[in-house]
Amino acid sequence: MNKQFFQDFLMLSQIQTAIILFILLVVFYMLKKMRDIKINFSFRMLFALFLGLGFGFVLQYLANFPDSKEINSIVWYNETKHWLGFISSIFVGFIKMLIVPLISVCIIKVLIEIDKNIKISSLLSISLFWILLSTTIAASLGIFLAYSFHLGSDFAMLKGKASEREIQTFSNIILDLIPSNIVTAINQENIIAVVIFSFFVGISAKKIAKKEEYEQAFKSFENFIMTFYNIMMNMTATVIRFMPYAVVCMMSNVILSNGFEAIKTAGLFIMLIYMAMFIMFGVHFLLLASQGLNPIKYAKKAFPVWLFAFSSRSSLSTLPMTTSTLENQFGVNSAVANFVASIGTTVGLNGCAGYFPAMAAVFVAFATHTPIDFSFALMIVLIAVIGSLGIAGVPGSATMATSIMLAGIGFGNNFVMLSLILAIDPIIDMARTASNVSGSMTSALCSAKNLKALNKKIYNS
């Protein structure tokens, strides 16, 4: 009974597990002391990243680098994975708790307070232009890299089953964006639907504010929104303080869960994904430079956001930090920061809906000996942009984007060929998410510059 209680219920039956958790507590204490002595948040995040990687490598070494079959027989290894995943899930759970109310109140606040010099139609059109432009570039980059390295040309079809995800038509994608039931939309984390609903609430509130008979009621509503907004921002700041602790667990768990065999097997795909991530950072720098914004200033201030996006693998989870950084570190108008960052979590994801599905399409094309010409490449880019509409910014969303891509180019039945890629998805998802968030921030900055809603003094500080 006691053994079953500790092993199956507490997941703490081995002395090795207890020692590892004690070491983890020591690491947490180190991070707390670093915060107490006012060490820079970016440095603490970077320190946590390398600690997590080192911790994962050491545990792999102690377990003698087990393969997927051996892992199940190593009790302490599985218990450690459980606890690391548990701590990571707690933090991500708190972040997700904030997302829907934070987006709703931010969008409504944006529209109530929107500067008279900023037209809502201009905000929407300009932000979508920058978001979808970066996605188009990302998809083109994915095709170029995959084609240059002949990705998939030496691929041998793996045995085994892989279930194909449900394929959505373009019309279904658009219909899913309409919040026919806002409660269901919230439950399904349909953020675009939440944005649309909040958009209508804000517009309606703005309209009745002009009517004299509703003036007092509007003031009460506006005070409620402002109070709720400040509460949500305070909650966000509180949760973000614990980010370095979560990063240690997230990175360790990635190493423990995936090991080295999967990484070695899909090495070329991983290399190209990370190459695409760095190139897209360069593209973002060029887009900012084209608007007269210093890319070096951007990189320094955006680094903690990139790092958390990289660790959490969720554009949505990173959203509170994204909006806070855009407003406080870059001087982006609150309206633009909240609106563009919220839209950017589900539309135009540079990694998940851009270069990743494009690479997957070329991978399958080479593997099936399908000719790759200009029209084929153009079709990939168009489907990538269309497929980027409403893709949720959470771990695993790239799989749906890829499924849409393969169906769109007539390779829907070949989804099984991506089994190898999906096996190491968490590793490549980190790079994709960092690109997603950087693309969203770049779009917000360029939009703010075009709309004259950017404080250059804060940006250059």
Secondary structure by P-SEA (a helix, b strand, c coil): caaaaaacccccccaaaaaaaaaaaaaaaaaaaaaaacccaaaaaaaaaaaaaaaaaaaaaaacccccccccccaaaaaaaaaaaaaaaaaaaaaaaacaaaaaaaaaaaaaaccccccaaaaaaaaaaaaaaaaaaaaaaaaaaaaaaccccccccccbbbbbcccccaaaaaaaaccccaaaaaaacaaaaaaaaaaaaaaaaaaacccccaaaaaaaaaaaaaaaaaaaaaaaaaaacaaaaaaaaaaaaaaaacccaaaaaaaaaaaaaaaaaaaaaaaaaaaaaaacccaaaaaaaaaaaaaaaaaacccccaaaaaaaaacccccccaaaaaaaaaaaacccccccccaaaaaaaaaaaaaacccccaaaaaaaaaaaaaaccccccccaaaaaaaaaaaaaaccccccccaaaaaaaaaaaaaaaaaaaaaaaaaaaaaaaaaacccccccccc
